[in-house]
Amino acid sequence: MTAIKMYTTSWCPDCRMAKMFLAEKGIAYEEIDIEETPGAADIVIQANSGKRKVPTFDIHGRFTAVSPFNRRQLEEALGLS
C-alpha cells in the first residue's frame, strides 16, 4: 500500500494535472475515484469541511485538497520544497 492516496473523479482537469505532476516526479500513489469507490466521497467531504473537492490527497495520514491545482502547494504538501 502506498503512503499517498489521491481522491479523484474521471472528469476533473485538476486531477489530470496532479497525476501528470506526480508522474514527472516519479511519485507512486494510489488513485481513488470518489464516484466509483463506496465511502470515498464521504472521506473527501469530511476532510474538506463539508466540501467535495478533488483532487484531495491523503499524504501519510494528512489530508490536503489541491483544488484548483497548484504545483507549489502540492510540492509543499509532499515535502519537495
Biopython code that builds the backbone (N, CA, C, O; Angstrom):
import numpy as np
from Bio.PDB.StructureBuilder import StructureBuilder

atoms = [
    (1, "MET", "N", (0.845, -1.185, 0.000)),
    (1, "MET", "CA", (0.000, 0.000, 0.000)),
    (1, "MET", "C", (0.891, 1.249, 0.000)),
    (1, "MET", "O", (1.854, 1.334, 0.762)),
    (2, "THR", "N", (0.563, 2.199, -0.848)),
    (2, "THR", "CA", (1.356, 3.428, -0.923)),
    (2, "THR", "C", (0.952, 4.390, 0.185)),
    (2, "THR", "O", (-0.164, 4.334, 0.703)),
    (3, "ALA", "N", (1.878, 5.271, 0.538)),
    (3, "ALA", "CA", (1.637, 6.242, 1.607)),
    (3, "ALA", "C", (0.859, 7.451, 1.110)),
    (3, "ALA", "O", (0.414, 8.275, 1.910)),
    (4, "ILE", "N", (0.689, 7.565, -0.216)),
    (4, "ILE", "CA", (-0.026, 8.707, -0.792)),
    (4, "ILE", "C", (-1.267, 8.199, -1.517)),
    (4, "ILE", "O", (-1.190, 7.332, -2.388)),
    (5, "LYS", "N", (-2.402, 8.755, -1.140)),
    (5, "LYS", "CA", (-3.658, 8.450, -1.823)),
    (5, "LYS", "C", (-4.161, 9.738, -2.449)),
    (5, "LYS", "O", (-4.128, 10.799, -1.826)),
    (6, "MET", "N", (-4.629, 9.635, -3.692)),
    (6, "MET", "CA", (-5.215, 10.793, -4.361)),
    (6, "MET", "C", (-6.674, 10.466, -4.676)),
    (6, "MET", "O", (-6.971, 9.521, -5.407)),
    (7, "TYR", "N", (-7.567, 11.259, -4.115)),
    (7, "TYR", "CA", (-9.002, 11.115, -4.363)),
    (7, "TYR", "C", (-9.352, 11.965, -5.580)),
    (7, "TYR", "O", (-9.067, 13.162, -5.615)),
    (8, "THR", "N", (-9.973, 11.336, -6.577)),
    (8, "THR", "CA", (-10.203, 11.974, -7.872)),
    (8, "THR", "C", (-11.618, 11.703, -8.380)),
    (8, "THR", "O", (-12.406, 10.991, -7.758)),
    (9, "THR", "N", (-11.906, 12.305, -9.544)),
    (9, "THR", "CA", (-13.036, 11.911, -10.384)),
    (9, "THR", "C", (-12.491, 11.797, -11.804)),
    (9, "THR", "O", (-11.428, 12.335, -12.111)),
    (10, "SER", "N", (-13.214, 11.103, -12.657)),
    (10, "SER", "CA", (-12.748, 10.899, -14.032)),
    (10, "SER", "C", (-12.784, 12.178, -14.862)),
    (10, "SER", "O", (-12.035, 12.303, -15.831)),
    (11, "TRP", "N", (-13.638, 13.124, -14.500)),
    (11, "TRP", "CA", (-13.843, 14.335, -15.310)),
    (11, "TRP", "C", (-13.038, 15.536, -14.829)),
    (11, "TRP", "O", (-13.138, 16.611, -15.421)),
    (12, "CYS", "N", (-12.250, 15.386, -13.783)),
    (12, "CYS", "CA", (-11.583, 16.508, -13.118)),
    (12, "CYS", "C", (-10.274, 16.917, -13.807)),
    (12, "CYS", "O", (-9.316, 16.144, -13.800)),
    (13, "PRO", "N", (-10.213, 18.128, -14.405)),
    (13, "PRO", "CA", (-8.970, 18.562, -15.055)),
    (13, "PRO", "C", (-7.835, 18.800, -14.057)),
    (13, "PRO", "O", (-6.671, 18.570, -14.386)),
    (14, "ASP", "N", (-8.154, 19.256, -12.843)),
    (14, "ASP", "CA", (-7.113, 19.444, -11.829)),
    (14, "ASP", "C", (-6.506, 18.103, -11.422)),
    (14, "ASP", "O", (-5.314, 18.022, -11.125)),
    (15, "CYS", "N", (-7.321, 17.058, -11.408)),
    (15, "CYS", "CA", (-6.821, 15.717, -11.098)),
    (15, "CYS", "C", (-5.843, 15.256, -12.173)),
    (15, "CYS", "O", (-4.807, 14.671, -11.859)),
    (16, "ARG", "N", (-6.163, 15.512, -13.428)),
    (16, "ARG", "CA", (-5.255, 15.128, -14.522)),
    (16, "ARG", "C", (-3.922, 15.853, -14.397)),
    (16, "ARG", "O", (-2.870, 15.251, -14.614)),
    (17, "MET", "N", (-3.952, 17.136, -14.051)),
    (17, "MET", "CA", (-2.705, 17.886, -13.882)),
    (17, "MET", "C", (-1.900, 17.336, -12.706)),
    (17, "MET", "O", (-0.675, 17.234, -12.784)),
    (18, "ALA", "N", (-2.578, 16.986, -11.629)),
    (18, "ALA", "CA", (-1.886, 16.422, -10.465)),
    (18, "ALA", "C", (-1.255, 15.075, -10.815)),
    (18, "ALA", "O", (-0.137, 14.789, -10.388)),
    (19, "LYS", "N", (-1.956, 14.252, -11.583)),
    (19, "LYS", "CA", (-1.403, 12.957, -11.999)),
    (19, "LYS", "C", (-0.164, 13.146, -12.863)),
    (19, "LYS", "O", (0.820, 12.424, -12.703)),
    (20, "MET", "N", (-0.206, 14.114, -13.778)),
    (20, "MET", "CA", (0.968, 14.393, -14.618)),
    (20, "MET", "C", (2.139, 14.858, -13.761)),
    (20, "MET", "O", (3.275, 14.445, -13.989)),
    (21, "PHE", "N", (1.874, 15.707, -12.785)),
    (21, "PHE", "CA", (2.916, 16.194, -11.881)),
    (21, "PHE", "C", (3.562, 15.023, -11.138)),
    (21, "PHE", "O", (4.788, 14.922, -11.088)),
    (22, "LEU", "N", (2.750, 14.146, -10.565)),
    (22, "LEU", "CA", (3.284, 13.006, -9.824)),
    (22, "LEU", "C", (4.082, 12.076, -10.733)),
    (22, "LEU", "O", (5.108, 11.535, -10.321)),
    (23, "ALA", "N", (3.618, 11.888, -11.964)),
    (23, "ALA", "CA", (4.356, 11.060, -12.920)),
    (23, "ALA", "C", (5.711, 11.684, -13.246)),
    (23, "ALA", "O", (6.719, 10.981, -13.304)),
    (24, "GLU", "N", (5.739, 13.000, -13.458)),
    (24, "GLU", "CA", (7.002, 13.712, -13.721)),
    (24, "GLU", "C", (7.999, 13.501, -12.595)),
    (24, "GLU", "O", (9.193, 13.326, -12.836)),
    (25, "LYS", "N", (7.504, 13.518, -11.363)),
    (25, "LYS", "CA", (8.358, 13.396, -10.178)),
    (25, "LYS", "C", (8.653, 11.941, -9.818)),
    (25, "LYS", "O", (9.467, 11.672, -8.935)),
    (26, "GLY", "N", (7.994, 11.005, -10.498)),
    (26, "GLY", "CA", (8.198, 9.588, -10.201)),
    (26, "GLY", "C", (7.641, 9.176, -8.844)),
    (26, "GLY", "O", (8.190, 8.293, -8.184)),
    (27, "ILE", "N", (6.558, 9.810, -8.433)),
    (27, "ILE", "CA", (5.970, 9.558, -7.119)),
    (27, "ILE", "C", (4.806, 8.574, -7.259)),
    (27, "ILE", "O", (3.859, 8.805, -8.012)),
    (28, "ALA", "N", (4.903, 7.474, -6.515)),
    (28, "ALA", "CA", (3.847, 6.462, -6.528)),
    (28, "ALA", "C", (2.677, 6.926, -5.664)),
    (28, "ALA", "O", (2.869, 7.580, -4.638)),
    (29, "TYR", "N", (1.477, 6.584, -6.088)),
    (29, "TYR", "CA", (0.280, 6.948, -5.334)),
    (29, "TYR", "C", (-0.832, 5.969, -5.657)),
    (29, "TYR", "O", (-0.799, 5.280, -6.677)),
    (30, "GLU", "N", (-1.797, 5.920, -4.787)),
    (30, "GLU", "CA", (-2.996, 5.129, -5.018)),
    (30, "GLU", "C", (-4.104, 6.089, -5.419)),
    (30, "GLU", "O", (-4.401, 7.035, -4.688)),
    (31, "GLU", "N", (-4.716, 5.855, -6.572)),
    (31, "GLU", "CA", (-5.815, 6.708, -7.024)),
    (31, "GLU", "C", (-7.142, 6.111, -6.586)),
    (31, "GLU", "O", (-7.398, 4.922, -6.776)),
    (32, "ILE", "N", (-7.978, 6.950, -5.999)),
    (32, "ILE", "CA", (-9.293, 6.514, -5.539)),
    (32, "ILE", "C", (-10.339, 7.431, -6.168)),
    (32, "ILE", "O", (-10.416, 8.615, -5.840)),
    (33, "ASP", "N", (-11.142, 6.874, -7.075)),
    (33, "ASP", "CA", (-12.204, 7.636, -7.737)),
    (33, "ASP", "C", (-13.388, 7.723, -6.775)),
    (33, "ASP", "O", (-13.970, 6.703, -6.406)),
    (34, "ILE", "N", (-13.737, 8.931, -6.376)),
    (34, "ILE", "CA", (-14.784, 9.093, -5.362)),
    (34, "ILE", "C", (-16.182, 8.774, -5.892)),
    (34, "ILE", "O", (-17.121, 8.630, -5.109)),
    (35, "GLU", "N", (-16.324, 8.665, -7.206)),
    (35, "GLU", "CA", (-17.625, 8.315, -7.778)),
    (35, "GLU", "C", (-17.767, 6.810, -7.974)),
    (35, "GLU", "O", (-18.866, 6.310, -8.211)),
    (36, "GLU", "N", (-16.654, 6.093, -7.876)),
    (36, "GLU", "CA", (-16.664, 4.645, -8.102)),
    (36, "GLU", "C", (-16.416, 3.846, -6.822)),
    (36, "GLU", "O", (-16.800, 2.680, -6.737)),
    (37, "THR", "N", (-15.785, 4.461, -5.840)),
    (37, "THR", "CA", (-15.383, 3.751, -4.624)),
    (37, "THR", "C", (-16.335, 4.086, -3.476)),
    (37, "THR", "O", (-16.394, 5.237, -3.041)),
    (38, "PRO", "N", (-17.076, 3.100, -2.981)),
    (38, "PRO", "CA", (-18.010, 3.356, -1.884)),
    (38, "PRO", "C", (-17.299, 3.984, -0.673)),
    (38, "PRO", "O", (-16.251, 3.509, -0.236)),
    (39, "GLY", "N", (-17.885, 5.045, -0.152)),
    (39, "GLY", "CA", (-17.358, 5.714, 1.027)),
    (39, "GLY", "C", (-16.291, 6.756, 0.764)),
    (39, "GLY", "O", (-15.987, 7.560, 1.645)),
    (40, "ALA", "N", (-15.711, 6.761, -0.435)),
    (40, "ALA", "CA", (-14.614, 7.692, -0.735)),
    (40, "ALA", "C", (-15.086, 9.144, -0.745)),
    (40, "ALA", "O", (-14.384, 10.023, -0.246)),
    (41, "ALA", "N", (-16.256, 9.403, -1.302)),
    (41, "ALA", "CA", (-16.772, 10.780, -1.326)),
    (41, "ALA", "C", (-16.981, 11.293, 0.094)),
    (41, "ALA", "O", (-16.734, 12.465, 0.377)),
    (42, "ASP", "N", (-17.433, 10.419, 0.983)),
    (42, "ASP", "CA", (-17.626, 10.818, 2.384)),
    (42, "ASP", "C", (-16.300, 11.198, 3.041)),
    (42, "ASP", "O", (-16.244, 12.144, 3.827)),
    (43, "ILE", "N", (-15.244, 10.469, 2.722)),
    (43, "ILE", "CA", (-13.911, 10.779, 3.264)),
    (43, "ILE", "C", (-13.476, 12.160, 2.803)),
    (43, "ILE", "O", (-12.983, 12.961, 3.597)),
    (44, "VAL", "N", (-13.660, 12.438, 1.513)),
    (44, "VAL", "CA", (-13.268, 13.738, 0.949)),
    (44, "VAL", "C", (-14.084, 14.865, 1.578)),
    (44, "VAL", "O", (-13.530, 15.905, 1.933)),
    (45, "ILE", "N", (-15.368, 14.672, 1.714)),
    (45, "ILE", "CA", (-16.237, 15.697, 2.305)),
    (45, "ILE", "C", (-15.831, 15.967, 3.756)),
    (45, "ILE", "O", (-15.771, 17.121, 4.181)),
    (46, "GLN", "N", (-15.559, 14.922, 4.500)),
    (46, "GLN", "CA", (-15.143, 15.089, 5.895)),
    (46, "GLN", "C", (-13.785, 15.797, 5.984)),
    (46, "GLN", "O", (-13.580, 16.630, 6.866)),
    (47, "ALA", "N", (-12.873, 15.475, 5.089)),
    (47, "ALA", "CA", (-11.530, 16.068, 5.102)),
    (47, "ALA", "C", (-11.538, 17.539, 4.704)),
    (47, "ALA", "O", (-10.622, 18.283, 5.054)),
    (48, "ASN", "N", (-12.570, 17.961, 3.973)),
    (48, "ASN", "CA", (-12.622, 19.319, 3.431)),
    (48, "ASN", "C", (-13.779, 20.142, 3.985)),
    (48, "ASN", "O", (-14.403, 20.911, 3.253)),
    (49, "SER", "N", (-14.062, 19.984, 5.248)),
    (49, "SER", "CA", (-15.083, 20.790, 5.942)),
    (49, "SER", "C", (-16.423, 20.814, 5.212)),
    (49, "SER", "O", (-17.056, 21.862, 5.084)),
    (50, "GLY", "N", (-16.845, 19.635, 4.735)),
    (50, "GLY", "CA", (-18.149, 19.528, 4.095)),
    (50, "GLY", "C", (-18.158, 19.775, 2.599)),
    (50, "GLY", "O", (-19.219, 19.748, 1.976)),
    (51, "LYS", "N", (-16.994, 20.014, 2.013)),
    (51, "LYS", "CA", (-16.922, 20.284, 0.571)),
    (51, "LYS", "C", (-16.329, 19.086, -0.160)),
    (51, "LYS", "O", (-15.422, 18.416, 0.335)),
    (52, "ARG", "N", (-16.857, 18.839, -1.336)),
    (52, "ARG", "CA", (-16.394, 17.736, -2.179)),
    (52, "ARG", "C", (-15.346, 18.288, -3.141)),
    (52, "ARG", "O", (-15.673, 18.689, -4.258)),
    (53, "LYS", "N", (-14.088, 18.309, -2.705)),
    (53, "LYS", "CA", (-13.003, 18.888, -3.503)),
    (53, "LYS", "C", (-12.073, 17.791, -4.002)),
    (53, "LYS", "O", (-11.626, 16.937, -3.236)),
    (54, "VAL", "N", (-11.793, 17.832, -5.293)),
    (54, "VAL", "CA", (-10.804, 16.924, -5.878)),
    (54, "VAL", "C", (-9.850, 17.734, -6.743)),
    (54, "VAL", "O", (-10.269, 18.705, -7.374)),
    (55, "PRO", "N", (-8.594, 17.362, -6.787)),
    (55, "PRO", "CA", (-8.025, 16.246, -6.042)),
    (55, "PRO", "C", (-7.813, 16.585, -4.570)),
    (55, "PRO", "O", (-7.439, 17.700, -4.208)),
    (56, "THR", "N", (-8.066, 15.587, -3.749)),
    (56, "THR", "CA", (-7.712, 15.643, -2.333)),
    (56, "THR", "C", (-6.690, 14.546, -2.099)),
    (56, "THR", "O", (-6.857, 13.415, -2.554)),
    (57, "PHE", "N", (-5.642, 14.891, -1.393)),
    (57, "PHE", "CA", (-4.565, 13.945, -1.116)),
    (57, "PHE", "C", (-4.568, 13.544, 0.346)),
    (57, "PHE", "O", (-4.802, 14.367, 1.231)),
    (58, "ASP", "N", (-4.306, 12.278, 0.585)),
    (58, "ASP", "CA", (-4.005, 11.758, 1.918)),
    (58, "ASP", "C", (-2.526, 11.404, 1.853)),
    (58, "ASP", "O", (-2.141, 10.399, 1.256)),
    (59, "ILE", "N", (-1.707, 12.238, 2.471)),
    (59, "ILE", "CA", (-0.253, 12.061, 2.436)),
    (59, "ILE", "C", (0.189, 11.673, 3.839)),
    (59, "ILE", "O", (0.274, 12.510, 4.738)),
    (60, "HIS", "N", (0.467, 10.388, 4.004)),
    (60, "HIS", "CA", (0.881, 9.857, 5.309)),
    (60, "HIS", "C", (-0.125, 10.225, 6.400)),
    (60, "HIS", "O", (0.262, 10.572, 7.516)),
    (61, "GLY", "N", (-1.430, 10.146, 6.070)),
    (61, "GLY", "CA", (-2.478, 10.408, 7.046)),
    (61, "GLY", "C", (-2.892, 11.862, 7.189)),
    (61, "GLY", "O", (-3.764, 12.185, 7.995)),
    (62, "ARG", "N", (-2.276, 12.734, 6.415)),
    (62, "ARG", "CA", (-2.627, 14.163, 6.470)),
    (62, "ARG", "C", (-3.346, 14.542, 5.171)),
    (62, "ARG", "O", (-2.820, 14.322, 4.080)),
    (63, "PHE", "N", (-4.541, 15.108, 5.294)),
    (63, "PHE", "CA", (-5.343, 15.436, 4.117)),
    (63, "PHE", "C", (-5.063, 16.849, 3.625)),
    (63, "PHE", "O", (-4.964, 17.791, 4.412)),
    (64, "THR", "N", (-4.937, 16.978, 2.296)),
    (64, "THR", "CA", (-4.712, 18.265, 1.649)),
    (64, "THR", "C", (-5.491, 18.293, 0.342)),
    (64, "THR", "O", (-5.332, 17.404, -0.494)),
    (65, "ALA", "N", (-6.332, 19.308, 0.159)),
    (65, "ALA", "CA", (-7.023, 19.500, -1.121)),
    (65, "ALA", "C", (-6.178, 20.436, -1.972)),
    (65, "ALA", "O", (-5.723, 21.480, -1.505)),
    (66, "VAL", "N", (-5.975, 20.049, -3.224)),
    (66, "VAL", "CA", (-5.213, 20.883, -4.154)),
    (66, "VAL", "C", (-6.144, 21.192, -5.325)),
    (66, "VAL", "O", (-5.955, 20.719, -6.446)),
    (67, "SER", "N", (-7.147, 21.996, -5.021)),
    (67, "SER", "CA", (-8.179, 22.332, -5.983)),
    (67, "SER", "C", (-8.508, 23.815, -5.841)),
    (67, "SER", "O", (-9.058, 24.234, -4.822)),
    (68, "PRO", "N", (-8.175, 24.607, -6.853)),
    (68, "PRO", "CA", (-7.592, 24.228, -8.134)),
    (68, "PRO", "C", (-6.142, 23.769, -7.974)),
    (68, "PRO", "O", (-5.481, 24.058, -6.977)),
    (69, "PHE", "N", (-5.668, 23.040, -8.999)),
    (69, "PHE", "CA", (-4.309, 22.506, -8.953)),
    (69, "PHE", "C", (-3.304, 23.637, -8.793)),
    (69, "PHE", "O", (-3.358, 24.652, -9.487)),
    (70, "ASN", "N", (-2.396, 23.429, -7.867)),
    (70, "ASN", "CA", (-1.338, 24.401, -7.597)),
    (70, "ASN", "C", (-0.059, 23.613, -7.356)),
    (70, "ASN", "O", (0.092, 22.955, -6.327)),
    (71, "ARG", "N", (0.848, 23.684, -8.302)),
    (71, "ARG", "CA", (2.090, 22.906, -8.255)),
    (71, "ARG", "C", (2.865, 23.161, -6.959)),
    (71, "ARG", "O", (3.316, 22.221, -6.304)),
    (72, "ARG", "N", (3.016, 24.419, -6.600)),
    (72, "ARG", "CA", (3.790, 24.772, -5.406)),
    (72, "ARG", "C", (3.134, 24.212, -4.139)),
    (72, "ARG", "O", (3.819, 23.697, -3.255)),
    (73, "GLN", "N", (1.817, 24.315, -4.059)),
    (73, "GLN", "CA", (1.102, 23.788, -2.892)),
    (73, "GLN", "C", (1.299, 22.278, -2.769)),
    (73, "GLN", "O", (1.499, 21.766, -1.668)),
    (74, "LEU", "N", (1.243, 21.566, -3.893)),
    (74, "LEU", "CA", (1.423, 20.118, -3.858)),
    (74, "LEU", "C", (2.864, 19.762, -3.505)),
    (74, "LEU", "O", (3.099, 18.817, -2.752)),
    (75, "GLU", "N", (3.826, 20.503, -4.037)),
    (75, "GLU", "CA", (5.231, 20.270, -3.671)),
    (75, "GLU", "C", (5.424, 20.425, -2.165)),
    (75, "GLU", "O", (6.107, 19.613, -1.540)),
    (76, "GLU", "N", (4.832, 21.454, -1.587)),
    (76, "GLU", "CA", (4.943, 21.680, -0.139)),
    (76, "GLU", "C", (4.289, 20.542, 0.645)),
    (76, "GLU", "O", (4.850, 20.062, 1.630)),
    (77, "ALA", "N", (3.116, 20.116, 0.214)),
    (77, "ALA", "CA", (2.412, 19.036, 0.906)),
    (77, "ALA", "C", (3.205, 17.732, 0.863)),
    (77, "ALA", "O", (3.153, 16.930, 1.795)),
    (78, "LEU", "N", (3.940, 17.533, -0.236)),
    (78, "LEU", "CA", (4.740, 16.320, -0.400)),
    (78, "LEU", "C", (6.130, 16.445, 0.221)),
    (78, "LEU", "O", (6.885, 15.474, 0.259)),
    (79, "GLY", "N", (6.463, 17.633, 0.704)),
    (79, "GLY", "CA", (7.782, 17.855, 1.297)),
    (79, "GLY", "C", (8.885, 17.982, 0.267)),
    (79, "GLY", "O", (10.038, 17.651, 0.544)),
    (80, "LEU", "N", (8.541, 18.462, -0.925)),
    (80, "LEU", "CA", (9.520, 18.593, -2.010)),
    (80, "LEU", "C", (10.119, 19.989, -2.105)),
    (80, "LEU", "O", (11.054, 20.203, -2.876)),
    (81, "SER", "N", (9.605, 20.935, -1.343)),
    (81, "SER", "CA", (10.114, 22.307, -1.468)),
    (81, "SER", "C", (10.890, 22.721, -0.240)),
    (81, "SER", "O", (11.389, 23.844, -0.175)),
]
sb = StructureBuilder()
sb.init_structure("model")
sb.init_model(0)
sb.init_chain("A")
sb.init_seg("    ")
for serial, (resi, resn, name, xyz) in enumerate(atoms, 1):
    if name == "N":
        sb.init_residue(resn, " ", resi, " ")
    sb.init_atom(name, np.array(xyz, "f"), 0.0, 1.0, " ", f" {name:<3s}", serial, name[0])
structure = sb.get_structure()
